[in-house]
Amino acid sequence: MNATQTGLFAGLLLGLAGASFGFVGFLLTLVLGAIGFAVGRVLDGELDLNGLRGRGRDR
């Protein structure tokens, strides 16, 4: 299992912990799963976020 899959799995597990809250739990699962997926992609080197945070430093 690579970092993307691990991050997605971790986010989904954290979201499922809050699933007892109905629709809010579903939204929480969706958001945490997406965050976990994105973090995993960054750790795998498949998603580069340098363009989003480096604009002010180039000047």
VMD Tcl script that draws the C-alpha trace (Angstrom):
set ca {
  {0.00 0.00 0.00}
  {1.51 3.33 -1.04}
  {1.21 6.66 0.78}
  {-1.79 7.75 -1.31}
  {-3.79 4.68 -0.35}
  {-2.68 4.93 3.27}
  {-3.68 8.59 3.47}
  {-7.06 7.89 1.92}
  {-7.64 4.97 4.27}
  {-6.66 7.04 7.32}
  {-8.94 9.90 6.31}
  {-11.86 7.56 5.75}
  {-11.33 5.86 9.09}
  {-11.29 9.20 10.88}
  {-14.44 10.21 9.06}
  {-16.21 6.96 9.90}
  {-15.56 7.66 13.56}
  {-17.89 10.64 13.20}
  {-20.43 8.85 11.02}
  {-22.85 8.44 13.90}
  {-23.87 12.06 13.31}
  {-25.88 11.28 10.15}
  {-25.46 13.58 7.16}
  {-22.84 15.65 8.96}
  {-20.88 12.44 9.52}
  {-21.13 11.67 5.81}
  {-19.79 15.11 4.90}
  {-17.03 14.75 7.46}
  {-16.08 11.39 5.95}
  {-16.00 12.89 2.49}
  {-13.86 15.87 3.51}
  {-11.41 13.85 5.62}
  {-11.10 11.25 2.89}
  {-10.25 13.95 0.34}
  {-7.71 15.52 2.70}
  {-6.12 12.15 3.40}
  {-5.98 11.42 -0.32}
  {-4.33 14.77 -1.07}
  {-1.75 14.32 1.71}
  {-0.95 10.86 0.40}
  {-0.48 12.20 -3.13}
  {1.90 14.87 -1.82}
  {3.90 12.25 0.10}
  {4.10 10.08 -3.03}
  {5.38 13.08 -5.00}
  {2.46 12.97 -7.41}
  {1.00 16.32 -6.33}
  {3.15 19.46 -6.25}
  {1.93 22.31 -4.06}
  {4.94 24.60 -4.49}
  {3.11 26.73 -7.03}
  {0.40 27.58 -4.51}
  {2.63 28.80 -1.71}
  {5.68 30.30 -3.39}
  {4.31 33.37 -5.20}
  {5.09 35.96 -2.54}
  {8.60 34.68 -1.92}
  {9.76 35.02 -5.53}
  {9.76 38.82 -5.44}
}
mol new
graphics top color blue
foreach p $ca { graphics top sphere $p radius 0.5 }
foreach p [lrange $ca 0 end-1] q [lrange $ca 1 end] { graphics top cylinder $p $q radius 0.2 }
display resetview
